[in-house]
């Protein structure tokens, strides 16, 4: 309630970006903000976070010592394959159940891997988020953000492509990151089944949204994944002809449910 009050009373326009599990402002008498989010491939997010906690990024050689100064050396240099195959807590559930809880919300069951949390997360996305993009198609995410929220994101793609920004972005790449064995990766996919079901649901919805606004999907070659629960990528090339609801009406409906002067950005990609 304190966080809702602080955000609701802040000078507008206001953009708040932190790791916050979904909050329903209207339940506490506040105006619902515009929610936006970006997620990434769950295994890629996990691997990036695993090595970032240990070794940091290129912004400083000793960055890892600042972030995890109390980490024991044997833990810091724990082989990723051993962590996964031996079922260490860091490489198993509930620690791997990471993305869905942010969308599911504050209920204790949101931390429990399962259908309940998955379906509640999908429902919150459908009812409360203006946009949930995927990091693998970041430039398209930025194009849509500039279209939907120009007051915040006007010219964002040009800024993103600026050489100085690129130089800064390269500094945040995780160092000493390695790829686990195929066996370990297969186990991760199995343990992250719900995360992948949610990720591909978001990806499908994002592609439909791009199609609605005439953006062509450039689907990169996917990593090797078990095919029994991974849907085929969606080709989206031509705009959707929607006689019942035009683009401006669609955006207007979103704004009616939220306060356009407040935006909450929860970037659930972990670390680069």
Backbone torsions as a table, in degrees:
resi	resn	phi	psi	omega
1	UNK	NA	-35.2	178.6
2	UNK	-66.0	-41.8	178.8
3	UNK	-63.7	-44.0	178.6
4	UNK	-59.5	-43.1	179.7
5	UNK	-63.5	-44.7	-178.4
6	UNK	-62.5	-41.5	-179.9
7	UNK	-71.8	-42.1	-176.4
8	UNK	-67.8	-28.1	-177.1
9	UNK	-99.1	0.9	179.2
10	UNK	-69.3	152.9	178.3
11	UNK	-63.0	132.3	-176.5
12	UNK	-95.9	150.6	-2.8
13	UNK	-73.7	154.9	-171.7
14	UNK	-145.5	130.2	175.7
15	UNK	-119.0	126.3	-177.3
16	UNK	-114.8	121.7	179.9
17	UNK	-128.0	109.1	179.3
18	UNK	-153.1	168.7	173.6
19	UNK	-80.4	95.8	-178.1
20	UNK	-130.5	124.9	173.5
21	UNK	-66.4	145.2	-171.9
22	UNK	-47.1	133.0	177.4
23	UNK	-120.0	130.1	175.6
24	UNK	-90.8	96.9	-177.2
25	UNK	-59.7	-37.1	-174.6
26	UNK	-64.5	-26.7	178.4
27	UNK	-66.0	-22.1	-178.6
28	UNK	-110.8	20.2	175.4
29	UNK	79.7	12.0	179.6
30	UNK	-101.1	166.9	174.6
31	UNK	-80.5	131.0	179.9
32	UNK	-68.2	126.5	177.6
33	UNK	-76.8	173.1	172.4
34	UNK	-80.8	117.0	178.4
35	UNK	-92.5	132.3	172.1
36	UNK	-133.4	157.1	-177.0
37	UNK	-158.9	158.2	172.0
38	UNK	-135.6	129.8	176.1
39	UNK	-121.1	169.6	179.6
40	UNK	-133.9	170.9	176.8
41	UNK	-49.8	125.0	-172.5
42	UNK	-58.1	-41.9	179.2
43	UNK	-67.4	-40.7	177.5
44	UNK	-60.8	-40.9	178.6
45	UNK	-64.2	-44.3	-179.8
46	UNK	-61.5	-48.0	-178.3
47	UNK	-62.5	-41.9	179.8
48	UNK	-61.6	-45.1	-179.4
49	UNK	-66.6	-37.8	-179.5
50	UNK	-58.0	-47.7	-176.8
51	UNK	-82.4	-29.6	178.4
52	UNK	-64.9	-41.2	178.1
53	UNK	-59.6	-30.3	-175.6
54	UNK	-91.6	-38.6	-170.0
55	UNK	-127.6	-1.5	176.8
56	UNK	67.9	-150.5	-179.5
57	UNK	-136.3	-168.9	-173.0
58	UNK	-79.0	3.5	178.5
59	UNK	-74.6	-10.9	177.0
60	UNK	-177.7	132.3	-178.1
61	UNK	-57.4	-37.5	-176.6
62	UNK	-98.8	19.7	-177.0
63	UNK	-57.8	-36.2	-178.6
64	UNK	-65.9	-30.2	179.4
65	UNK	-68.9	-30.6	179.1
66	UNK	-73.6	-40.8	-175.6
67	UNK	-77.7	-38.9	-177.7
68	UNK	-132.5	61.9	-175.8
69	UNK	-65.1	-24.5	-176.6
70	UNK	-92.9	-0.7	-179.0
71	UNK	-67.6	130.5	178.8
72	UNK	-70.4	151.7	-176.6
73	UNK	-61.4	-39.2	-179.4
74	UNK	-66.3	-29.9	175.7
75	UNK	-76.0	-40.8	-178.8
76	UNK	-60.6	-38.9	-176.4
77	UNK	-103.2	21.2	176.5
78	UNK	-64.1	126.2	-179.8
79	UNK	-63.3	132.1	-176.2
80	UNK	-60.9	-35.0	178.7
81	UNK	-66.8	-41.2	177.3
82	UNK	-63.1	-42.2	179.7
83	UNK	-58.1	-42.7	-177.6
84	UNK	-76.9	-50.7	-173.7
85	UNK	-69.1	-31.4	179.2
86	UNK	-91.2	4.5	173.5
87	UNK	60.7	44.6	174.7
88	UNK	-63.4	150.6	-178.4
89	UNK	-54.2	-37.8	-178.4
90	UNK	-65.4	-23.5	-174.7
91	UNK	-113.0	22.9	179.7
92	UNK	-142.3	175.8	178.3
93	UNK	-77.8	147.8	9.5
94	UNK	-86.3	0.7	-176.3
95	UNK	-63.5	-30.6	-179.6
96	UNK	-78.1	-14.6	179.3
97	UNK	-85.4	86.7	-166.1
98	UNK	-117.1	-46.2	-172.3
99	UNK	-75.9	-46.9	-175.3
100	UNK	-56.7	-43.9	-178.6
101	UNK	-56.6	-32.1	179.6
102	UNK	-64.4	-32.4	179.7
103	UNK	-91.1	-28.4	-178.6
104	UNK	-67.4	-44.5	175.6
105	UNK	120.0	-148.7	-168.8
106	UNK	-95.9	-9.6	-178.0
107	UNK	-65.6	139.2	180.0
108	UNK	-55.2	-31.6	180.0
109	UNK	-69.0	-14.4	177.6
110	UNK	-66.7	-18.2	179.8
111	UNK	-91.6	-3.8	-177.2
112	UNK	-100.0	117.3	179.2
113	UNK	-57.0	123.4	179.9
114	UNK	168.8	178.6	-176.5
115	UNK	-65.3	-35.9	-176.2
116	UNK	-60.1	-51.1	-179.6
117	UNK	-64.9	-39.4	179.0
118	UNK	-59.7	-49.5	-176.8
119	UNK	-68.5	-36.2	177.9
120	UNK	-67.1	-37.6	177.5
121	UNK	-62.9	-44.7	178.1
122	UNK	-60.3	-43.6	-179.2
123	UNK	-61.2	-44.1	179.1
124	UNK	-63.9	-38.3	177.2
125	UNK	-61.1	-47.3	-176.8
126	UNK	-65.5	-34.4	-172.3
127	UNK	-98.1	-19.7	-169.0
128	UNK	-129.7	-7.7	-176.1
129	UNK	-109.2	129.9	174.6
130	UNK	-68.5	-41.5	-176.8
131	UNK	-155.3	133.1	167.3
132	UNK	-125.3	110.8	-178.6
133	UNK	-102.1	177.8	176.6
134	UNK	-119.8	140.5	-174.5
135	UNK	-62.0	-31.9	-178.5
136	UNK	-64.9	-15.1	177.4
137	UNK	-127.7	49.0	-171.5
138	UNK	-60.8	-39.1	-177.7
139	UNK	-62.7	-36.8	176.5
140	UNK	-69.4	-34.9	175.3
141	UNK	-60.0	-44.8	-178.9
142	UNK	-65.5	-38.6	177.4
143	UNK	-60.4	-43.0	-179.4
144	UNK	-70.7	-38.1	177.3
145	UNK	-62.3	-39.2	178.2
146	UNK	-64.9	-34.9	178.9
147	UNK	-71.6	-43.2	-173.0
148	UNK	-82.4	-37.9	-175.2
149	UNK	-129.7	64.8	-175.3
150	UNK	-61.5	-27.8	-179.2
151	UNK	-62.5	-31.7	-179.7
152	UNK	-94.8	-35.2	-165.4
153	UNK	-119.7	17.9	178.7
154	UNK	-60.7	127.3	178.8
155	UNK	75.7	13.8	-173.2
156	UNK	-65.3	-35.9	-178.5
157	UNK	-67.7	-37.0	177.1
158	UNK	-64.5	-39.9	177.5
159	UNK	-63.6	-43.9	-178.7
160	UNK	-61.4	-37.1	-177.3
161	UNK	-84.8	-7.0	-179.9
162	UNK	-61.1	134.2	-178.0
163	UNK	-55.2	-35.9	179.2
164	UNK	-66.1	-39.5	177.1
165	UNK	-66.4	-40.6	179.0
166	UNK	-59.6	-40.7	179.8
167	UNK	-62.3	-43.0	178.6
168	UNK	-65.5	-40.9	-179.9
169	UNK	-62.3	-37.1	179.4
170	UNK	-64.7	-23.6	-179.6
171	UNK	-73.4	-17.3	-176.8
172	UNK	-96.9	9.5	177.9
173	UNK	-72.9	132.1	-179.9
174	UNK	-63.7	136.8	-179.7
175	UNK	-94.7	158.0	176.1
176	UNK	59.1	27.6	-180.0
177	UNK	-82.4	128.6	179.0
178	UNK	-122.8	163.5	-178.9
179	UNK	-99.9	130.4	178.3
180	UNK	-66.3	168.8	177.5
181	UNK	-67.1	157.2	177.8
182	UNK	-54.9	-38.1	178.7
183	UNK	-62.3	-44.1	-179.6
184	UNK	-66.3	-40.7	179.3
185	UNK	-63.3	-41.2	178.3
186	UNK	-60.5	-40.5	178.4
187	UNK	-64.9	-41.0	178.2
188	UNK	-60.4	-43.9	179.3
189	UNK	-60.1	-40.4	179.9
190	UNK	-66.2	-42.0	-179.6
191	UNK	-70.5	-24.1	-177.0
192	UNK	-106.6	31.7	-176.4
193	UNK	-56.5	-46.7	-178.7
194	UNK	-68.2	-37.7	177.2
195	UNK	-59.8	-41.1	-179.6
196	UNK	-73.4	-34.1	176.2
197	UNK	-62.4	-41.1	178.2
198	UNK	-68.8	-44.7	-179.0
199	UNK	-58.1	-44.6	-177.8
200	UNK	-75.9	-26.7	171.6
201	UNK	-64.6	-46.1	178.3
202	UNK	-62.9	-41.6	-179.8
203	UNK	-62.5	-42.1	178.6
204	UNK	-64.3	-43.9	179.1
205	UNK	-64.5	-38.1	179.4
206	UNK	-65.7	-40.2	178.2
207	UNK	-66.9	-36.8	176.0
208	UNK	-64.3	-39.0	178.5
209	UNK	-66.2	-41.6	177.0
210	UNK	-62.3	-40.5	179.1
211	UNK	-63.4	-38.2	-179.8
212	UNK	-60.1	-34.2	-177.8
213	UNK	-104.3	14.5	171.8
214	UNK	77.8	21.1	176.9
215	UNK	-92.8	133.7	179.6
216	UNK	-86.0	134.5	179.2
217	UNK	-82.2	125.6	172.6
218	UNK	-103.0	93.6	-174.5
219	UNK	-83.4	116.5	178.9
220	UNK	-73.3	160.3	-179.6
221	UNK	-64.8	121.5	-176.4
222	UNK	-72.8	156.4	174.2
223	UNK	-70.1	163.1	177.6
224	UNK	-64.0	126.3	-177.5
225	UNK	-139.8	150.6	172.3
226	UNK	-63.1	133.8	-170.8
227	UNK	-85.8	-7.0	-173.8
228	UNK	-73.1	-14.0	176.6
229	UNK	-135.5	12.6	179.1
230	UNK	-104.3	111.9	179.8
231	UNK	-70.6	158.8	178.7
232	UNK	-68.1	145.1	177.7
233	UNK	-63.3	149.0	-175.7
234	UNK	-93.6	127.0	175.0
235	UNK	-85.8	126.2	-177.9
236	UNK	-133.0	104.7	-173.9
237	UNK	-118.8	-43.3	-175.1
238	UNK	-105.3	148.4	176.9
239	UNK	-61.7	148.2	175.7
240	UNK	-80.3	132.6	173.4
241	UNK	-87.4	106.7	-177.4
242	UNK	-116.5	100.9	-176.4
243	UNK	-72.5	-25.2	-175.2
244	UNK	-82.2	-23.9	-173.2
245	UNK	-149.9	114.2	178.2
246	UNK	-87.2	174.5	-174.4
247	UNK	-59.3	-45.9	-176.3
248	UNK	-66.6	-36.7	178.3
249	UNK	-65.4	-39.9	178.7
250	UNK	-60.9	-45.6	178.0
251	UNK	-66.1	-38.2	179.9
252	UNK	-61.5	-40.0	179.5
253	UNK	-63.7	-38.4	177.8
254	UNK	-62.8	-46.0	-176.8
255	UNK	-67.1	-29.4	177.8
256	UNK	-63.7	-29.5	-178.2
257	UNK	-89.0	-2.5	-174.5
258	UNK	-148.2	174.9	179.2
259	UNK	-102.9	109.3	-175.6
260	UNK	-66.5	-12.5	179.3
261	UNK	-84.7	-7.1	177.0
262	UNK	-124.5	131.3	177.7
263	UNK	-128.5	135.7	175.3
264	UNK	-113.0	118.9	179.4
265	UNK	-110.7	120.1	176.4
266	UNK	-118.4	102.6	-174.4
267	UNK	-90.6	98.0	-171.5
268	UNK	-93.0	41.1	178.8
269	UNK	-95.2	2.3	-178.6
270	UNK	73.9	-119.2	179.4
271	UNK	-126.9	157.5	-175.8
272	UNK	-60.2	NA	NA
